[in-house]
Amino acid sequence: MATGETDRKPPTGIKVIIVGAGFGGLTAGIECIRQGHTPVIYEAFPSLKILGDIISFGPNAGRIFHRWSNGDITRKMRPLSIDLTNYGFNIHKYDTGEIVTNQRTPPKDETAPVFNGHRGELHEVVFDYAKSIGVQINLGHRVENYFETSESAGIILDDGTKVEGDVVIGSDGVRSKARTLVLGYEDKPKSSGYAVWRAWFSNKDMMADPLTRQFCENGDTFNGWIGPDVHFLFSTIKGGSDCCWVLTHKDEADIAESWSFPGYLKDVYKVLEGWDPMCRRVVEKTPEEVLVDWKLVYRDPLPTWVSGYGSAPGHGRICLLGDAAHPFLPTSAQGATQALEDGVTMAVLLRKAGKANIKGALRAYQEVRYDRVRKVQKTGETTRDMWHKADWDKVKENPESIQFPREDWIFAFDAEQHAEEVGDEIIAKVTQQA
């Protein structure tokens, strides 16, 4: 018996076509296997590449990972992730460099672990697990079009191949083609007014400098410098061997979509003028070729994530998941986690509704997820504004006021349990309305 097969539900006969093999698409595939469906994933990238920099998964994601293969997957992710049990999170005032507060790391919960690590390395663990339990993943296949009838839905690949199933999940990111099809119009992104520079590099030059060695020689660290309309987050990871930083700043560049461009250290230095010299000292250790300039765009919450629902055209068999439906600002630290919750919820509701009521399952998925996602999305703005508009006199009186919010309604949530509890009632409600 293959890994993870022990907790599979009986076969439902539902074929689920998933577009995109990011964390959301892979989770949807894994959860479809667990719930008895037959998933098949199509991904444009021709091969798996260990790309990117830091990504965060809250305990509400850890709860999902932990159920896979009786905790085997979380055990593989743990050594790839930052461990701040002893260090916590030091929050500094931008100009003086003083540590305003140290935010302690909550006690570990093995059933709901937290992961912060290299996006590509963690993605590889999830990708390999999906393949090992029988998720069919087709790389190097670009989807050119989508189609649906009242009886089926499918995709047309760039070589003309037509793939048909019962439902199509568009998990194709912020540049989603599925979004345009579901909405019936192109949803133009707006600039958020901010951009981030991001970098991931080895500790070699950090160790050579006696002033920066402290961040690498005693295990993992996490430090943030908070200033007017700017914040700089710096981590060392994997025992201090790897370094990464993210600097969020004002940027009104007029661009078509959130995307990565080469970054230039001279631009970073300009933003850090007047800041604690330690920030520049860290940035100076960064090889310029690893620096990425990422413009943050914003989308208003979409009116619908499901075809044929509300004012959207279609037959109710195509839906959006993750960034395709609800892109997040990085300050929420919940974008990837919410995509995981989407995948879990979708798989449970498809099983509950059954092959004869795909439309009911997809509508219920939107009803179960929509308000929660909107609320979590807003936390990206509120956290950013709390830092960027800090009143330092008030912070002096109450240093904890500037700590990163850890709210139970987000972190204690169990997506699978919630879908099991509310699913039948919501499916019945949306099916009556159809």
N, C-alpha and C positions, 0 to 999 in steps of 0.2 A: 504493500500500500504506500503510495507516494506521500511525502511530507504534507501534513496539514489536512489529509483527507478524512481524518477521524470525525471532524465536526461538520461534515457536509450534510445539507438537507437533501431530501429526495429530488430527483430531476424534475424540472418544471416544463422542459421543452421550449423554453424561451431563448432565442438566439439574440444576443446583444452585441451590436457593432459599436466599437468605441474608437473614436478618432483622437489620437494623441496618446503618447506613452509617457507623459509626465507623472508626477506623484498622484494626481487626481485620476487620470486614466488607468494607471496600474492598480490603484486601490479599488476602483470600480470593477476591474477585471477580477481581482482576487476575491472581492466580496461577492461577485456574481457566482464564482465557483463555489464559495461557501454556502450560498443560498440556493444552489441547484440549477443555475442557468448555464448557458454555453456562451462565454464571451470570446470575441475575436477583436484584436487591437490592430489598427493601422497607423503607422507613424512615418512622417516624411523623412526624418533623419535616416541615413543609410546604415549607420552603426552607432552603438552606444559609446558616448564619449564622456570621460570624467571631467566635465566642464563646470564652471561657476565658482561661487565662493560660499559664504555662510548662509545657511537656511535654518529656520527655527520651527520646532514642533512642540506645541504645548502639551500638557498632560492629557487633554482631550484627544489629541492624536496618539499619544503613547498608549492610551487605553485601547485604541484600535490595533496598533502594532502588536501589543502584548498578546492579543487573542490569536495571532498567527503562529501556527506551529508551536503551541504551548510555550510561548516566550522565547523560542529560538531566535526569532528575528530581532527582538529587542536586545538579546545578548550579543548579536553581531553588530548592532548599531552603537552599543555603549562605548566600545573603545575608540570609535571614530568621532565621538562627541565630546564637547567640553564638560569638564567636571569641576563645578564651582562650590562643592560642598564646603571646603575650607575657606575659599577666597571671597565668595559673594560677588557683588557688583559695586565697585567704587564709582560714585558720581562726583565729578569735580566741577568747580566754578571755572568757566572758560578762561578768564584772564589771569587769575592768581594761581590757578592749578590746585588750590586747596581741596581736600576731600570733604565735601559737604555732608555726605552720608554714605554708609556702607549698607547696602541692601542684602541681608542674609539670604542664602538659598534655602527654600523650604525643605523639610525632611524628605528623603527619598521615599517614593511609593512605587514598589516594583510593578504593581499592576497598572500604573499610570505614569510611566517615566517621561522625562523631558529630554529632548534632543536638540542640540545646536551643533552643527557640524558642516562639513563640506558637502554642498548640494550634490555634486557628482558622485562622491563616495557613498553617501546614504542612498542615493537613487539606484546605484548599482546593486545594493543589497536587496532593495524592493523589487527591482527588475528581475534579478536572478530567482527570487522566491516565486514571483508570478509565473515564470516559465516552469519552475520545478513542480508546480501543482497543476499544470496543464492549461494555463492561459496561452492561447495562440497569439503570438506577437509578430506582426509583419512589418519589418523595417524597410525604409527606402520606398515607401508607397505614398505618394502625395494624393490627397483627395481633391478632385476637381469639382465635384458636384454631389448634391444630396437629392434623394427622391423619396416620396412616400405615397401610399394609397391608404384606404381605410383598412386594408388587410396586411400591409407590410411596409417596411422602410428599408432604405439602403443607401449606398454610396457608389459613385463612379470614380474610378482611379484615373491617374494621368495617362495610363496606357489604354484606356477605354474599358477596362474590366468593370463589370457590374457586380456588386456584392449585395446580396439581399438578406434581410433578417426580420425580426419582429420589432426591434427598436434600435434607434441610433442615438448614441450619446456623443455630443460635440464637446470634447475635452481638449480643444485645440488652442487654448491660451488667449492672450489679449488680442491677437490678430485674427480671431476666430472667423472662419467662413460660415460656420454653422449659425453664428449669431445673426448674420444678415438674413439667412434663410428663415430662421425662426421668427424674427421680428417682421420681416417683409420690407425692411428698409435698412440702410447702412447707419449704424449707430456711431457717430463721429466722437472720438475722444476729445477731451479738453485738457489743456495743460493744468497740472495741479499747482503750478507756480514754483515747483521745487525739482531738484535733480539730486542724484547721489553719485559720488565717486566711490568705487569699491575696489578692493585689492586683496589678494591672498598670496603669501610668499613665505619662504623658509626663514628660519631664525638666524641664519649665518651672520649677517651684518649687525643684527640686534645684539648678538652675543659678543661681537667684537668691540662694541661700545660699552664702556663701564656704566654709563648712565641709563642705557636701555636694557642691559643684561638682566636687570631685576625682574623684567616681565617674562623671561623665558627660563630662568634657571631653577625655579621652584614650583614647576607644574603650571596648571592652567590659570589664566587671569582674565578679568573683564573690567574695563575702565571706560567711562563715558565723560566727555567734557561738554557741558551744556552752555550755550550762549544765545544771544539775540538772533533769531531766525537761522541758527546753525546748530547742529550737534554732531559730535565726532565720537564714534564707538570703536573701541580697539580691544581685540581679544587675542590671547595666545591659547593654543589648543593642542591636543595630543601630547600632553606633558610639556608643553612649551616649545615643541619643535616647529609648529606652524604658526604663522601670524596672519591676522586679517583685520581690516578696518573698513568702516563705512562712514562717509561724511555727507550729511544731508544739508543742503543749502538752497537759497533762493535761486531760481533760474526761470526766466520767461521765454526760453528758446521756443520758437514756433516750429514744431515738428509734427509729422503726421501721426506718429504712434510711439508709445514707449518702446525704446530699443537701446541697444548698447553701442557706444561709439568708443574709439580710443580716448583715453584721458591723458592730460598733460600735468606734470607735477607743478609747473609754474603757475597754473590756474589754481591749484590747491593751496599753494603758498600764499596767494593773494587773499583768499578767504580766511586763512589762519593768521593774518597780520594782527598783532596786538593780543594774540592768544598765548596761553602757557607755552613756553618754548619746547616743552616735552612733546607737544603735538607735532610740531615741525620735525623734531628729532626722529620721531617714529616714521613720519611720512618720507623723510630722506632715505630711509632704509628700503624703500619700496622700489623694485625694478619698474621703470616706467612702462615696459611692455605688458605688465600684468594689470595696469590701471585701466578701469572701465568707467566711462561716463554714461550714466543711465538716467534718461529723462523720465520723470514720474508723471504719467498722465492720469486723469481721473475720468471715471464714467459715472453718471447718475445711475442709480439702481434701475435695471431694465424693467419695463412693464410686465414682461413675461419671460420665462426661460423655456417654455414648452410651445411647440407648434400647435396651431388650432385652439389656443386657449386665450380668452379675452379677445383682444382685437387682432391677434396674430393669425396669419393664414395657415392652412395645412390641416393635417388629419390627426394630430395628437400623438405621433409616434417618434418625433425627434425632439431632443431636449439638450440643454446646455448644462455644463458642470464646471466648477472651479472658476479660473480666471475668465473663461469665455462668458460666464454669467455674471461674475462679480469680482472684478479686480480690486486688490487691496493695496493700501499704502504700507510700506515696510514697517512703519511705526506701530502697526497693529500686532506684528509678530504672529499673525493668525492666517495669512493668506493660504499657505499650503495646508494647514490643519483644517480649514473650512472646506477645502476641496476633498480631503479625506472623508469628512463628515458627509458631504454630498454623496460620495460613492457608496458608503455604507447604507445610507438612507434609501438611495435608489434601489439597491439590490434587495433589501428587505421588503420594500413596497411592491416591487415586481413579483416577488414570491407570493405575497399576501393577495394581490389583485388577480394573479394568474394570467396565463397566455390569452384568455378570452377578454381581458379587460386592461390592455396595455395603456389605453388612454386614461383610465382611472388611476393607474399607478403613477403615471408621469404628472398628472395634475395634482395628485396627493403629494408627490415629491416636492413640487413647488410650494404647496400650502404648508408643508411641514418645515421647510427650510427657509422660506423667504424672509420672514420677520426677524428670525435669529441672525441671519447673514447681514441684513441691513444694520442691525444694532452693533454687531461685531465690526463691520466696516467702519462705522463712525468712530470707534476707539482709535483707529489710526490717526484721525484728525485731532481728537482730543488729547492724545498722548503727545503728538508733535507740538501742539499749541501750548500744552502745559510746560514743555521744555523751552520752546522758542520764545515764549512770552513770560518767562519766570520773573516774579517780583522777588528780588534777592533779599529784601528786608523781611518779607513774609517767610521766605525759605529759611532764613536765619532763625526765626522763631520756631518754625516747624520743619526741620530738614526732611522728615519722612514724606512731606507733601510732594516732593519731586521724585520719589521712587517710582519705578515702572509699575503700573497697576497690575495686580494679580487678582482677578475677580472670580468668585466661585461660579457665577452664572455662566461664565465662559469655560473655566478650567475643569469644573466638576461634572460637566455635561457628558453623558454617555449616548452617543448618536444611535448605536444599535438598540439599546434598551428603550430609548425614546421612540424610535420608529416602531418597535414591537408594541409599545403601549398605546400609541395614538393612531397607528396605521389603519386598522380596520374601520374605525369610526370615520376617519377623514376620507378614505377610499369610498365608503358608502355615500358620504355627503357629496363629493365631487362627481360621483357616477350618476346620482339622481339629477344633478344640475345639467349634465351633458345632453 
